[in-house]
Amino acid sequence: MAGTVLLAAAALTACSGGSDGGGDDKGKADAKPKAPMAVSVNLTGDQVKAGQPVTVTVAEGKLAQVKVTDAKGAELPGKIADDGRTWTSERNAPAGAEYKVEAQDTQSQSATTQFRTSAADKVNKVAINISKGSTVGVAMPVSLVFDNPVTNKAEVEKQLKVTTSDNTEGSWGWIKDHSGNDRVDWRPKDYWKSGTDVKVEMKLNGVDSGKGGGMFARDYSTEFKIGKDRRIQVSLDTKKMSVTQDGQALKTIPVSAGTPGGKKASWSGKMVIMSKEGTIRMDSQTVGLDNAYDKMVDYSMRLTWSGMYAHAAPWNSGNFGRVNSSSGCVGMSDADAKDFFAQSQVGDPFEVVGEGSKGQADIGNGYGEWNLGWDEWKTKSALSGAPQNG
């Protein structure tokens, strides 16, 4: 519903100069006073539905300037149309906010009004996988997991922007997280280049998630750097783990991976070191393996949400380099695990190849998007699979 705001400008009259009293009196005729400036705003009142742009329209003439400012003094950015008649905000009005609208036309007249948006019935939130100031490995995607469902995927994705120091090509892709929640990841076409600086902006305040999801009530951002190009590959055939850095072989470590032929087999394919968790308790009952184990494990690095790790496994030392006999993880000696843990980065690619795996984990069970070809990954974007250059 549009509201019309009238603010009378001072009446302007034409004044004549001095006269000798003779001659025509027409020069003294008063000019018509200028009509007060009138603008209409699409949002009016104290309980305006949030999640839509603000539009200001002038009744006559052309707009010269419009400011829409919240109670804290922050402006809602916007642009005047080419015909000068309307101004539209670039972003939606968020929930629970009070705004003052100030408009000025090209004749230096002005008008003001204000409105308040109602509180959101439900608020959606985002969990971001990379904290600000982090340094991560070359395979780390940007991963956003939402508290509530996102059905307006395209509208949400439009508000997400990745900027890089070297114009890295990449794309967003929508998947289901292992938790069952909606998730969108941004991965480069190829692994990141070492030294790349990355900035992620999520201008979500005032964006509606869609049915059942609620509205976002804030913006998000993070910045991080790509560290050394360190890559890991485990061969289930040779029972060896090879580590390279900048394309040069660093070390080969004897390991014992998951027991082939059942639930205890390892996942295969391209994974990513998700986190370095150190000494943790591992209980087989939490991953559906009954009473197979329950112990404290050192130098643990997570590879999947379902519980595959690389870690120290001194109890299995007789099988390193000889037999795959673990309950799914990649185990190694204390000494090798200590060194491997110290040198590894969150975000390092970790690939498992060879015979005897239980196949590839679901994409959302960790960061499995590297198992998809580039063209296939782009189709998961809600914006027609179009790549985004940062």
Helices and strands as residue ranges (DSSP letters): E 3-7, G 26-28, E 37-41, E 45-48, E 53-58, E 63-70, E 78-80, E 86-92, E 98-105, E 110-117, E 123-124, E 126-128, E 134-136, E 142-146, H 153-158, E 160-164, E 169-176, E 182-188, E 197-202, E 215-216, E 220-226, E 230-235, E 240-245, E 248-254, E 269-272, E 275-283, G 284-287, E 294-302, E 309-312, G 314-319, E 330-332, H 334-343, E 349-353, G 368-371, H 374-378, E 388-389
